Amino acid sequence: MHLIFIYGPPAAGKLTIAEELMKVTGYKLLDNNAANKAALGVFPFGTKPFNRIVGALRLSIYREAAQHNLDLITTFVYASDMDDGYVKSVIDEVTASGGSVKFVRVTCPIDKLLSRVENKSRMQRGKLMDPDMLKELLSKGDLESKIPFVESLDIDSSKHSPEEAARLIVKHLASS
């Protein structure tokens, strides 16, 4: 099982890139936001119970995918330091079954994030659409950092189309 872990701030284009990557690789896609929706009806976003449930759900999906040798792409908003334990548990879960995890960090200038956050496609998926809320999230936590203990391919989504980004990821995977 191979897992491509695409991370970066909200509205950076992670899911759009993941969908293009899915088309060229045939990998299955676990959208970070879809996992969040499962817990949101019961627990407020970001609370300890919410985070535990969402983390356990994702890890369970990775475990099952590994047992069935399904390759996956997932998206994630990484908050420096806060999410290190979760990322390590993802690596442990996937590698325990002989799988591998490759990391891709999607970056984008803040002005572009703020203009993208209001895109209608985000509304259809129930994603964050409030520029003020995005500014607040970006000011409260470091959502743009690299995960310090893994190697990541960096892609600036303001400089590459989703199709180009997918091709860069495939090329990177082939060389590593």
Summary of the structure (lengths in Angstrom):
residues: 176
radius of gyration: 15.4
end to end distance: 15.5
largest distance: 43.4
contacts: 549
relative contact order: 0.23
helix: 51%
strand: 15%
